[in-house]
Amino acid sequence: MTATRVLVLNSGSSSVKYQLLDMSDSSRLAVGLVERIGEETSRLKHTPLSTGETRETTGPIADHEAALKAVAEELAKDGLGLDSPELAAIGHRVVHGGKTFTQPTVIDDAVLAEIERLIPVAPLHNPANLTGIRTAQALRPDLPQVAVFDTAFHTTMPEAAARYAIDVKTADEYRIRRYGFHGTSHAYVSRATAELLGKSPEEVNVIVLHLGNGASASAVEKGRCVDTSMGLTPLEGLVMGTRSGDMDPAVIFHLMRVGGMSTDEIDTLLNKKSGLIGLCGDNDMREIRRRIDEGAEDAAQAQLAFDIYIHRLKKYIGAYYAVLGTVDAVAFTAGVGENAAPVREAAIAGLEALGLAVDGELNAVRSGEPRLISPEGARVAVAVVPTDEELEIADQTYALVRNGNA
């Protein structure tokens, strides 16, 4: 029996998202989420795709080991247990791989040590990713475990894009450079956009706009990332749900000197109390649009937040158009990008001189399929391409183990 199944794990500080896929046809067998790990009110939601009926359990789940054991039990109920000979590998999302990891990598002690060494530049994510890996290794020590890094797709950026203009010695000593994130999404969507155009990735230049609660843009030239909006951390770049994005770094000094704020307070401000939620009290674009469209009492505040969001987004579209020189497509993806027609319309409005336009009727259509929303004959295609980071992780994991590299 050929093992074709891949379990994809995305371990957060208090959660584990998972999907089990069969790579013989890229189908999903089960999906689920364990949240509030370490609390009395932990919850596990599990959906076997054979029935589509979600099972939900609540109660204390002490740690990630207990969470994964609970996941294994749920999978076993559907005949999909982790002890199945059909399971080929476990693929792990790892947020930060630095400059070291440019490809999916089979995990060994040296890989674990390097992921741990990168914790100072990803303190919120890499520790949780490591916990998930070690827990999965304990459950299936015989099975290949593969790390797929959010930063890997962006390691093709030239030094001119990746370097900050600070003292080189200091930058190198503390590994300060632009790494970028959401790489699995940008890789998947840029490739899927080329397919939508009937071309290979090597034939097209694409601007990818990953717009969720976290948001990032990338310039992809012939299948290779040449620039991206996030930097050393996911704080840089676009306006996000709770993150500020680009900002004069002297604001930090000002808040310390004049506001008397500590580094931790500023960190919390910029990462959790800024962006849309800082501007108008909401980080949900649906609610912001509702306030605007219904003329709510605070509609002006919501409108300003929307305008700032769009202004930043439009700037990056223009900047990456300049970086690429020629653009074949702009692709919107992730929760906001896939579902918020007003965001797509506003972001492209006024860019007709660049060959960009949105067809109102096409843009209003809601669909889970990749689709064009630009007018027929447009010089540059505008697309909506649903992202699939789990499939991308499973694809990369399975390709590695299938080729005998595990």
C-alpha positions as CSV (number, residue, x, y, z in Angstrom):
1,M,0.0,0.0,0.0
2,T,1.4,3.4,-1.0
3,A,1.2,6.0,1.7
4,T,-0.4,9.1,0.3
5,R,-1.9,10.9,3.3
6,V,-0.4,14.0,4.9
7,L,-1.5,15.5,8.2
8,V,-0.9,19.3,8.2
9,L,-0.5,20.9,11.6
10,N,-0.5,24.6,12.4
11,S,0.4,25.0,16.1
12,G,-0.3,28.3,17.8
13,S,0.4,29.3,21.4
14,S,-3.0,28.0,22.6
15,S,-4.4,26.3,19.5
16,V,-3.8,23.6,16.9
17,K,-5.4,23.7,13.5
18,Y,-5.1,20.6,11.4
19,Q,-6.1,19.0,8.1
20,L,-5.7,15.5,6.8
21,L,-5.3,15.3,3.1
22,D,-5.0,12.4,0.6
23,M,-2.4,13.6,-1.9
24,S,-3.4,11.0,-4.5
25,D,-6.1,13.4,-5.5
26,S,-5.5,16.4,-3.1
27,S,-8.7,15.7,-1.3
28,R,-9.4,16.6,2.3
29,L,-10.3,13.7,4.6
30,A,-10.8,15.7,7.8
31,V,-10.3,19.2,9.2
32,G,-10.4,20.5,12.8
33,L,-9.3,23.0,15.4
34,V,-8.3,22.7,19.1
35,E,-8.5,26.0,20.8
36,R,-8.0,27.5,24.3
37,I,-5.4,24.8,25.1
38,G,-4.4,25.0,28.8
39,E,-7.8,26.3,29.9
40,E,-10.8,24.6,31.5
41,T,-12.9,25.7,28.5
42,S,-10.8,24.1,25.8
43,R,-12.7,23.1,22.7
44,L,-12.1,20.6,19.9
45,K,-14.0,20.9,16.6
46,H,-13.5,18.0,14.2
47,T,-15.1,17.5,10.8
48,P,-14.7,14.3,8.8
49,L,-15.3,15.2,5.1
50,S,-17.0,11.8,4.5
51,T,-20.0,13.1,6.4
52,G,-19.4,16.8,6.7
53,E,-20.9,16.7,10.2
54,T,-18.8,18.5,12.8
55,R,-18.2,16.9,16.2
56,E,-17.5,19.3,19.1
57,T,-16.2,18.6,22.5
58,T,-15.4,20.9,25.4
59,G,-13.4,20.5,28.6
60,P,-9.9,21.0,29.8
61,I,-7.0,20.1,27.4
62,A,-3.9,20.6,29.5
63,D,-1.2,21.1,26.8
64,H,-0.3,20.4,23.1
65,E,0.5,16.8,23.8
66,A,-3.1,16.3,25.1
67,A,-4.4,18.3,22.2
68,L,-2.7,16.1,19.6
69,K,-3.8,12.9,21.4
70,A,-7.3,14.2,21.3
71,V,-7.0,14.9,17.6
72,A,-5.6,11.4,17.0
73,E,-8.6,9.9,18.8
74,E,-11.1,11.9,16.7
75,L,-9.3,10.8,13.5
76,A,-9.3,7.2,14.7
77,K,-13.1,7.3,15.1
78,D,-13.3,7.9,11.3
79,G,-10.8,5.2,10.4
80,L,-8.1,7.9,9.8
81,G,-5.9,7.3,12.8
82,L,-2.3,8.4,13.1
83,D,-1.2,4.8,13.2
84,S,-2.5,4.2,9.6
85,P,0.1,2.9,7.1
86,E,-1.5,5.3,4.6
87,L,0.0,8.3,6.5
88,A,3.1,9.4,4.7
89,A,4.2,12.4,6.7
90,I,3.2,15.2,9.0
91,G,3.7,18.7,7.6
92,H,4.2,21.6,10.1
93,R,3.7,25.3,9.4
94,V,6.7,27.1,10.8
95,V,6.5,30.9,10.8
96,H,10.2,31.9,10.7
97,G,13.0,30.1,8.9
98,G,15.3,33.0,8.6
99,K,17.8,32.9,5.7
100,T,18.6,29.3,6.5
101,F,15.5,27.5,5.3
102,T,14.6,28.2,1.7
103,Q,12.7,24.9,1.0
104,P,10.5,22.5,2.9
105,T,12.8,20.6,5.2
106,V,12.7,17.2,6.9
107,I,13.0,17.9,10.7
108,D,15.9,16.5,12.6
109,D,17.8,17.7,15.8
110,A,19.8,20.3,13.8
111,V,16.6,21.8,12.2
112,L,14.9,22.0,15.6
113,A,17.9,23.8,17.0
114,E,17.9,26.3,14.2
115,I,14.2,27.0,14.6
116,E,14.8,27.5,18.3
117,R,17.7,29.8,17.5
118,L,15.3,32.0,15.5
119,I,12.9,32.5,18.4
120,P,14.2,36.1,19.1
121,V,12.9,37.2,15.7
122,A,9.6,35.3,16.0
123,P,8.9,35.1,19.8
124,L,5.1,34.7,19.4
125,H,5.2,31.9,16.7
126,N,8.3,29.7,16.7
127,P,8.0,28.5,20.3
128,A,4.4,27.2,19.5
129,N,5.6,25.7,16.2
130,L,8.3,23.9,18.1
131,T,5.9,22.5,20.7
132,G,3.7,21.1,17.9
133,I,6.6,19.5,16.2
134,R,8.0,17.9,19.3
135,T,4.6,16.6,20.3
136,A,4.0,15.1,16.9
137,Q,7.4,13.5,17.0
138,A,6.6,11.9,20.3
139,L,3.4,10.4,18.9
140,R,4.9,9.1,15.7
141,P,8.7,9.0,16.0
142,D,8.9,6.7,13.0
143,L,7.2,9.1,10.6
144,P,8.8,11.9,8.5
145,Q,8.1,15.3,9.9
146,V,8.5,18.2,7.5
147,A,8.7,21.9,8.3
148,V,7.3,24.3,5.7
149,F,8.4,27.9,6.4
150,D,6.3,31.0,6.0
151,T,9.5,32.9,5.1
152,A,10.8,30.4,2.5
153,F,9.1,31.8,-0.6
154,H,10.5,35.2,0.1
155,T,14.2,34.1,0.3
156,T,14.5,34.8,-3.4
157,M,14.3,38.6,-2.8
158,P,17.4,40.4,-3.9
159,E,19.6,42.0,-1.3
160,A,18.4,45.4,-2.5
161,A,14.9,44.5,-1.4
162,A,15.8,42.4,1.7
163,R,18.3,44.8,3.3
164,Y,17.4,47.7,5.6
165,A,19.5,50.8,5.2
166,I,21.2,50.5,8.6
167,D,24.7,49.7,9.7
168,V,25.6,46.4,8.0
169,K,27.6,45.0,10.9
170,T,24.7,45.7,13.3
171,A,22.2,44.2,10.9
172,D,24.2,41.0,10.4
173,E,25.0,40.6,14.1
174,Y,21.3,40.7,15.0
175,R,20.0,39.2,11.8
176,I,18.0,42.3,11.0
177,R,16.6,42.1,7.5
178,R,13.3,41.8,5.7
179,Y,12.1,38.1,5.7
180,G,8.4,38.4,4.8
181,F,5.6,36.1,5.8
182,H,2.5,34.4,4.5
183,G,4.9,32.7,2.0
184,T,2.9,29.6,1.5
185,S,-0.1,31.7,0.6
186,H,1.8,33.9,-1.8
187,A,3.4,30.8,-3.4
188,Y,0.1,29.1,-3.9
189,V,-1.8,32.1,-5.1
190,S,0.8,33.3,-7.6
191,R,1.0,29.8,-9.1
192,A,-2.8,29.5,-9.2
193,T,-3.1,32.9,-10.8
194,A,-0.8,31.9,-13.6
195,E,-2.9,28.8,-14.1
196,L,-6.1,30.9,-14.2
197,L,-4.4,32.9,-17.1
198,G,-3.5,29.6,-18.9
199,K,0.2,30.2,-18.4
200,S,3.1,28.7,-16.4
201,P,4.3,30.7,-13.3
202,E,7.6,31.4,-15.2
203,E,5.6,33.3,-17.8
204,V,3.9,35.9,-15.6
205,N,4.5,38.7,-13.2
206,V,1.9,38.8,-10.4
207,I,1.2,41.2,-7.5
208,V,-0.4,39.1,-4.7
209,L,-2.5,40.8,-2.1
210,H,-3.1,38.6,0.9
211,L,-5.7,40.5,2.9
212,G,-6.9,38.9,6.1
213,N,-6.6,40.1,9.7
214,G,-2.9,40.0,8.9
215,A,-2.2,41.4,5.5
216,S,0.8,41.4,3.1
217,A,1.6,42.1,-0.5
218,S,4.2,40.5,-2.7
219,A,5.8,41.1,-6.1
220,V,6.3,37.8,-7.9
221,E,8.4,37.8,-11.0
222,K,8.3,34.7,-13.2
223,G,7.4,32.5,-10.1
224,R,10.0,34.1,-7.8
225,C,9.3,36.6,-5.1
226,V,11.3,39.8,-5.6
227,D,9.7,42.0,-2.9
228,T,7.1,41.7,-0.1
229,S,5.6,44.1,2.4
230,M,6.2,42.4,5.8
231,G,9.8,42.6,7.1
232,L,11.8,41.4,10.1
233,T,8.4,40.7,11.7
234,P,4.8,40.7,10.4
235,L,4.3,44.2,11.7
236,E,5.7,46.0,8.6
237,G,3.7,46.9,5.5
238,L,-0.1,47.2,4.9
239,V,-2.6,48.4,7.5
240,M,-4.0,45.2,9.2
241,G,-6.7,44.3,11.6
242,T,-4.7,45.1,14.7
243,R,-1.2,46.0,13.4
244,S,-0.1,49.4,12.3
245,G,2.0,48.4,9.3
246,D,4.5,51.0,7.9
247,M,5.3,53.8,10.4
248,D,8.1,56.3,11.1
249,P,10.3,54.3,13.6
250,A,10.8,57.6,15.5
251,V,7.2,57.2,16.7
252,I,8.6,54.5,19.1
253,F,11.2,56.9,20.5
254,H,8.6,59.6,20.9
255,L,6.3,57.3,22.8
256,M,9.2,56.2,25.1
257,R,10.5,59.7,25.8
258,V,7.3,61.7,25.8
259,G,4.7,59.1,26.6
260,G,6.8,57.2,29.1
261,M,5.7,53.9,27.5
262,S,7.8,50.7,28.0
263,T,8.9,48.6,25.0
264,D,6.3,46.0,26.0
265,E,3.5,48.6,26.0
266,I,4.6,49.9,22.6
267,D,4.8,46.3,21.3
268,T,1.2,45.7,22.4
269,L,0.1,49.0,21.0
270,L,1.5,48.5,17.5
271,N,0.7,44.8,17.2
272,K,-2.7,44.5,19.0
273,K,-4.2,47.9,19.3
274,S,-3.4,49.6,16.0
275,G,-4.5,49.1,12.4
276,L,-8.2,49.0,11.8
277,I,-9.1,48.3,15.5
278,G,-7.0,51.3,16.6
279,L,-8.5,53.6,13.9
280,C,-12.2,52.8,14.4
281,G,-12.6,50.1,17.1
282,D,-13.3,47.3,14.7
283,N,-10.9,44.9,13.0
284,D,-13.6,43.1,11.0
285,M,-14.0,44.6,7.5
286,R,-17.6,43.4,7.3
287,E,-18.5,45.5,10.3
288,I,-16.6,48.5,9.1
289,R,-18.4,48.4,5.8
290,R,-21.8,47.9,7.6
291,R,-21.1,51.1,9.6
292,I,-20.3,53.0,6.4
293,D,-23.1,51.6,4.3
294,E,-25.8,52.1,6.9
295,G,-24.7,55.5,7.8
296,A,-24.1,54.6,11.5
297,E,-23.5,57.3,14.0
298,D,-19.8,56.7,13.8
299,A,-19.7,56.1,10.1
300,A,-17.2,58.9,9.5
301,Q,-14.7,57.1,11.8
302,A,-15.2,53.8,10.0
303,Q,-14.9,55.6,6.6
304,L,-11.5,57.1,7.6
305,A,-10.2,53.7,8.7
306,F,-11.3,52.3,5.3
307,D,-9.7,55.1,3.4
308,I,-6.4,54.7,5.3
309,Y,-6.5,51.0,4.6
310,I,-7.1,51.5,0.9
311,H,-4.5,54.3,0.6
312,R,-1.8,52.0,1.9
313,L,-2.9,49.2,-0.3
314,K,-3.0,51.3,-3.4
315,K,0.5,52.6,-2.6
316,Y,1.9,49.0,-2.5
317,I,0.1,48.1,-5.8
318,G,1.8,51.1,-7.5
319,A,5.2,50.4,-5.8
320,Y,5.2,46.7,-6.9
321,Y,4.1,47.6,-10.4
322,A,7.3,49.8,-10.5
323,V,9.4,47.0,-9.1
324,L,8.2,44.4,-11.6
325,G,8.1,46.8,-14.6
326,T,5.4,44.8,-16.3
327,V,2.4,43.2,-14.5
328,D,0.2,40.4,-15.9
329,A,-2.2,40.2,-12.9
330,V,-3.1,41.5,-9.5
331,A,-4.6,38.7,-7.3
332,F,-6.7,39.3,-4.2
333,T,-6.8,36.5,-1.6
334,A,-7.5,35.6,2.1
335,G,-10.6,36.6,4.1
336,V,-10.9,40.2,3.1
337,G,-9.4,39.8,-0.3
338,E,-11.7,37.0,-1.3
339,N,-14.9,38.4,0.2
340,A,-14.8,42.2,0.4
341,A,-15.8,43.5,-3.0
342,P,-15.7,47.2,-1.9
343,V,-12.0,46.7,-0.9
344,R,-11.1,45.3,-4.3
345,E,-13.0,48.0,-6.1
346,A,-11.5,50.8,-4.1
347,A,-8.0,49.5,-4.3
348,I,-8.0,49.4,-8.1
349,A,-10.0,52.6,-8.7
350,G,-8.0,55.3,-10.4
351,L,-5.3,52.9,-11.7
352,E,-6.7,52.7,-15.2
353,A,-3.6,54.3,-16.6
354,L,-1.7,51.2,-15.4
355,G,-4.1,48.9,-17.3
356,L,-6.0,48.0,-14.1
357,A,-9.8,48.0,-13.8
358,V,-12.6,46.1,-12.1
359,D,-15.9,45.0,-13.7
360,G,-18.6,45.9,-11.2
361,E,-20.8,42.9,-12.0
362,L,-17.9,40.4,-11.9
363,N,-16.6,41.9,-8.7
364,A,-20.0,41.5,-7.0
365,V,-20.1,37.7,-7.6
366,R,-19.4,35.6,-4.6
367,S,-17.6,32.3,-5.4
368,G,-15.2,30.0,-3.9
369,E,-13.5,29.5,-7.2
370,P,-10.6,31.4,-8.8
371,R,-12.0,34.0,-11.1
372,L,-11.2,37.2,-13.1
373,I,-13.0,40.4,-12.1
374,S,-11.4,42.7,-14.7
375,P,-13.2,43.7,-17.9
376,E,-12.7,41.5,-20.9
377,G,-9.6,42.6,-22.8
378,A,-8.1,44.4,-19.9
379,R,-4.3,44.9,-20.2
380,V,-3.7,43.6,-16.7
381,A,-5.9,40.9,-15.2
382,V,-7.5,41.4,-11.8
383,A,-8.3,38.1,-10.1
384,V,-9.8,36.7,-6.9
385,V,-7.9,33.5,-6.0
386,P,-8.9,31.7,-2.8
387,T,-5.8,30.7,-0.9
388,D,-5.1,27.2,0.3
389,E,-2.1,27.2,2.6
390,E,-2.9,23.8,4.0
391,L,-2.8,22.2,0.5
392,E,0.4,24.1,-0.2
393,I,2.0,22.7,2.9
394,A,0.7,19.2,2.1
395,D,2.0,19.5,-1.5
396,Q,5.4,20.5,-0.4
397,T,5.6,17.9,2.3
398,Y,4.4,15.1,0.1
399,A,6.7,16.0,-2.7
400,L,9.7,15.9,-0.3
401,V,8.9,12.5,1.1
402,R,7.7,11.0,-2.2
403,N,11.1,11.8,-3.8
404,G,12.9,9.9,-1.1
405,N,14.3,12.9,0.7
406,A,12.9,11.8,4.1
